[in-house]
Amino acid sequence: MNLQAVSGRAGVAGTRLCAGSGDERELRKERATPSPGPPAAPDTDEARALKIVDGMPAHAWAADAAGQITYASPSTFAYLGVAQETLNSPDGEDEFGWRRLIHPDDYERVAARWRHCLRTGDHYDAEHRLRRADGVYRWVRNSGRPSRDADGNIAGWYGTTIDIEDLKQVEAELRARERELSHLVDMVPSHLWRLTPDGEPIFFNKRMVDFLGLDVADTDRPGKSRLDVVIEAVHPDDAAAFRGALEHCLATGENFALRYRLRRADGVYHWMSSRGEPVRDENGRIVQWYGLCHDIDDQMRAEEALRGRERELSKLVDMVPSLLWRLDPGGEPIFFNRRSIDFLGLDASAFDKPGTSRFDAVIASIVHPQDAPAVAEALGRCLATGAQFFMRYRLRRVDGVYRWMSGRAEPLRDDHGRIVQWYGLTVDIDDQMQAEEALRRSEHRLQQMIDAVPVRIWSATPTGGPIYFNKRYQDYLRSVIPEFDSLEQPSIERFVQELIHPDDAATVLHTLGESFETGSSTVMRFRWRERDGTYRWAECRVEPRRDPDGTIGQWYGVSLDIDDEVRAQEALQQASERLATATQAASLAELSASIAHEVNQPLAAIVANSHACHRWLGSDPPNLERVRSTVERIIRNANSAASVVSRIRALFRQTIETRSRSSLDGLVTEARGLLAQLAVKVQASIQTRVESDIPPIPFDRVQIQQVLINLMRNGLEAMQASPGPRTLRVGARRDGNFVRVEVGDSGPGVENPDKIFDAFFTTKESGMGMGLAISRSIVESHGGRLWVEGGKGRGATFVFTLPIEPPDA
Amino acid sequence: MMKRMIAVVDDDLDLLDSLENLLESTGYSVRTFSSARTLIDAGLTGIDCLITDIGMPEMDGFDLYDFAKKERPDLPVFLITGRHEFGDQRRAGAKDVNGFFRKPFDWPALLAAIGNVLHE
């Protein structure tokens, strides 16, 4: 500005050209403005020329062929602040004499060019910075042209120097902006392009070039349009659409917008979203097409993935074997999945009945009439309170069959906690319900059975801790242990103590303990205490249930009332004992009677004959003939009596062959059992004690039992009338080579110990007096002895012995 | 005077012989039978008194008593037995027997009883 002002005033005449050597950039060496000049000189050509030169808004200069400045317009010196003399004063350092006026960074370039032009005659054009008088460097454009003489040799140079500082600045700004713009164009994450009105590409931005791997220039291929080459990069599936769309736009001027796949330099196709718009001139004619192409591959893939997920999700929603549904906050159904629609045979429009809300209509039409009110009520409450909905109800399937369903719904809330929607899930649980129902029925039946069977059933942990009692058992337990229900830890021990007969309790505990310890099943008989204090016999069986690996999972027990059976058995036993006793008593009596009869007959005959004999002797005269025959008869009778006794002895002796070694222990126990009834009757107890060192001995079991029973019976009967404790002691022990058996009573004792073993001696009214005699015979036939110890008033002890070794027959 | 005829029935021959001997030594005529059947077969005609054992096979003394009382209600009958059965005594007591004797008997008592019956 300043320069121009200065330049503007340059126009002073009198500036003279310095003698320039010519081959140097021209400098307008302005002479001092007040340089003398004829102000009113006549207008000669030269003067006119000078006037023009000085009037130019530039510095004019002339140089000689060597480049020395020979002239500068007057304003030049003022501008530079130098005197003309100082301009052309070259020295060793300053070749042309203006070095100090040129910016040091520019001088070498400018000087080299000037030298080149001086030598070759080329036009000199250079831009550089020139120091102004105030020391400020300003850009100038220096231009010089050679003038030649008639021979064509360079005679000198004429030139101008124009201040272009402002221009330079504008240029720099422009360049910077352009750089920025170009940067922008290259940097935007999009492809930018430009087409000619007929569609030929004329510009791709850098990104697009990098993407395609080719620049616009590379699309120039023989025989093909540039557009064809570009379209080659479009995915074959999209190429036709791309060409069609573009051609349509080119023809109509409509905006272009298309998605297509474009091949990247590495051969991979990317989805692109491209848009193009025409730029028109003031006449509305399309000048160019500008376009933008955006890589949307990631987005497309994400969208594709999203669509895929959505498809999957929707498939899932339709495929899950459940009914899914959605309600709006007011309960209006807004979605049913495929299965819901298929299951219910829905036609959504069917619910739009006038007068009823859709909610009620849906419930009324699909829920079982018995369940519908409850469902409507519950769902309505949930809708009102936002509470989770959960219910079982029957839904009508499309075929009209009602099936049990389990329905569940939860609200979806927004950030403010407001319910946006209800999501519902309904699962068909009909089969499950049926199964459950069947199971319940079956369980009920089983439970009824378990409670009904007349058995006490229980189960216990592997270590015997009670787990379960059936109802019968519980009823019983409650009746006997009033606090049963409040027992925290019922223990078997406690039950046994409280419920089982004291005589059985220890055995039961022991047996159970052993079972639990060894894992073996067991059977016991014991007496339960009943509510009324009586005891009843029961049989209890305990068995473990084992897991597949063999460990005990639980114990099961049943207890069966066998009281009647046991009592019946007892009665039977007693009856059988009575029968046995009776039989034995009968056999003994029979034996006695038979013996008596056998002996009586000859005895009676003897007596009769004796009387007869007496009479025959007493007759007058004595009938001796008859006496003799009578005496003969008497002898015969006596022999026959003796033979009876012999026969009896022989009878006992015969059985010695059938003797076998037996245990006395069993015999005593048996005899005791047979006489138990009698003992009860006479209120006596029987104590038996058989030493364990007694070996089995040979004896006739039937006979010795007869003896033992006979002695015991005698003892019991003897005590019948005696006061005080009545005890019959039966003992057996070894005594040398004999076994000694004692039967002692606490009766009145024996008055005639010598006679009691005689036949027909008896102290009993009903007795025959044969028992002891026969007993002694039997014992003696076995090689033993039978006697009685103890006198009158001290009780009697009958003792018999049997040899351990059999007597020699 | 005709000797009185006494019939004796017993399955024991020794006793039968001894009774015949005793009664004959006392002055009676005696007919012995080893069973009730043989007496019935022979008939009761001419018999003044009957002595029979109770325990006999087939027809016992009670049956014979019943038979005899049916035939000859006035015939004196004495029962004797070797058995010791209370039942016998009770049954005998229930009948209109002239005497019930157990063996071995008090023979003089038997003879006295017979004498009483026959000499009345």
Boltz contact constraints between the chains, C-beta under 6 A:
constraints:
  - contact:
      token1: [A, 597]
      token2: [B, 82]
      max_distance: 6.0
  - contact:
      token1: [A, 597]
      token2: [B, 83]
      max_distance: 6.0
  - contact:
      token1: [A, 600]
      token2: [B, 82]
      max_distance: 6.0
  - contact:
      token1: [A, 600]
      token2: [B, 103]
      max_distance: 6.0
  - contact:
      token1: [A, 600]
      token2: [B, 104]
      max_distance: 6.0
  - contact:
      token1: [A, 601]
      token2: [B, 12]
      max_distance: 6.0
  - contact:
      token1: [A, 601]
      token2: [B, 15]
      max_distance: 6.0
  - contact:
      token1: [A, 601]
      token2: [B, 82]
      max_distance: 6.0
  - contact:
      token1: [A, 603]
      token2: [B, 104]
      max_distance: 6.0
  - contact:
      token1: [A, 604]
      token2: [B, 15]
      max_distance: 6.0
  - contact:
      token1: [A, 604]
      token2: [B, 103]
      max_distance: 6.0
  - contact:
      token1: [A, 604]
      token2: [B, 104]
      max_distance: 6.0
  - contact:
      token1: [A, 605]
      token2: [B, 14]
      max_distance: 6.0
  - contact:
      token1: [A, 605]
      token2: [B, 15]
      max_distance: 6.0
  - contact:
      token1: [A, 605]
      token2: [B, 18]
      max_distance: 6.0
  - contact:
      token1: [A, 607]
      token2: [B, 104]
      max_distance: 6.0
  - contact:
      token1: [A, 607]
      token2: [B, 107]
      max_distance: 6.0
  - contact:
      token1: [A, 608]
      token2: [B, 18]
      max_distance: 6.0
  - contact:
      token1: [A, 608]
      token2: [B, 19]
      max_distance: 6.0
  - contact:
      token1: [A, 608]
      token2: [B, 22]
      max_distance: 6.0
  - contact:
      token1: [A, 608]
      token2: [B, 107]
      max_distance: 6.0
  - contact:
      token1: [A, 609]
      token2: [B, 18]
      max_distance: 6.0
  - contact:
      token1: [A, 609]
      token2: [B, 21]
      max_distance: 6.0
  - contact:
      token1: [A, 611]
      token2: [B, 22]
      max_distance: 6.0
  - contact:
      token1: [A, 611]
      token2: [B, 107]
      max_distance: 6.0
  - contact:
      token1: [A, 612]
      token2: [B, 21]
      max_distance: 6.0
  - contact:
      token1: [A, 612]
      token2: [B, 22]
      max_distance: 6.0
  - contact:
      token1: [A, 612]
      token2: [B, 25]
      max_distance: 6.0
  - contact:
      token1: [A, 615]
      token2: [B, 25]
      max_distance: 6.0
  - contact:
      token1: [A, 616]
      token2: [B, 25]
      max_distance: 6.0
  - contact:
      token1: [A, 630]
      token2: [B, 21]
      max_distance: 6.0
  - contact:
      token1: [A, 637]
      token2: [B, 14]
      max_distance: 6.0
